Amino acid sequence: MRTIDWDKETKTIKLIDQTLLPVEYKVIECSNLSSLCEAISSLRVRGAPALGAAGGFGLALTATLSSARTMDSLLNDLEKAGNVIKSTRPTAINLSWAIDRVLQATSDAYDVEGMRDIVIDEALRIAEEDVDTNKKIGKNGAELLEDGDVVMTHCNAGRLACVDWGTALGVVRSAVEDGKDIKVVACETRPLNQGSRLTTWELMQDNIPVTLITDSMSGHVMRKGLIDKIIVGADRITEDVVFNKIGTYTHSVLAAEHEIPFFVAAPTSSFDFEGWEGSVKIEKRDPDELRFIGGVQYAPSEVKVYNPAFDATPMENISAIITENDVFYPPFIIDEIRM
Ligand code: MRU
């Protein structure tokens, strides 16, 4: 199934619980706003494009559950719910982008029932478009990969981070579909291990060769000449930087040092065209994510912890940005990407 979907019969959200992978594959149902917000905060659903779909479906859920009898009161419920959902994770712009897009679509409504339908349809359209967009990113990005390439990636920018196909891993999938022999090196991505738990799992499902390394091995494998290209996803792209999972910046510096192409694959919905590095809030997560691994204590329980979920990679470290529209090369002109 898709990573996240709207169940038209039960009018609930179905999603793969990514906290259980790779040990258990389980689809859970979110039938109210608080269960959806819990699923987002605890990373049962995660990855910028999947969060966009979650935001849209969150409003579909709100429209379904709301007892509002006028357009004004339904809009009020939707705006309130939108703010609650947006506050769950502040960095990935797709979440607020999708919520704003659905809210915007309500302006076409003539009556309250029509508004409910518009909200659900727009949320479904966002999810559907995500799959199509990722296929286009894949097609554009596949041109950059050669037969025999070893591609390093960080975190999970695959099927599980999107509705389907993936951005960075979508590029790999498209190249493999074109008949190229591509091998992936996945960084484990401490502290929540999206690389070791999710990237390896989903690539192995597709029989795409993958080798797991710790994050701190990336310099070593680059220096040894074992990596041809690096592709990562993005949570938010501003004029000056790319925000992505913590550790991405470190890989980019090492890639520049070793003259390895460093690509970012992302939909235009991940661009913050008005933003810059300083305008963006980087999510700080629970200190216990570093003190414990799988419930086992790995640090003194009272130790001071710094746990930002994302970092910022300056544009000068990026060789190309792959979107659904094109492949862009430096200098990146934000207005050209905006189109
Ligand atoms: O904290 P997460 O797991 O939501 O972080 C996800 C990432 O950093 C991904 O690389 C990014 O969202 C791109 S997903 C196509």
Boltz pocket constraint, residues with backbone or C-beta under 6 A from the ligand:
constraints:
  - pocket:
      binder: B
      contacts: [[A, 43], [A, 45], [A, 46], [A, 47], [A, 48], [A, 49], [A, 92], [A, 154], [A, 155], [A, 156], [A, 157], [A, 158], [A, 161], [A, 162], [A, 166], [A, 167], [A, 168], [A, 194], [A, 232], [A, 233], [A, 234], [A, 235], [A, 244], [A, 245], [A, 246], [A, 265], [A, 309]]
      max_distance: 6.0
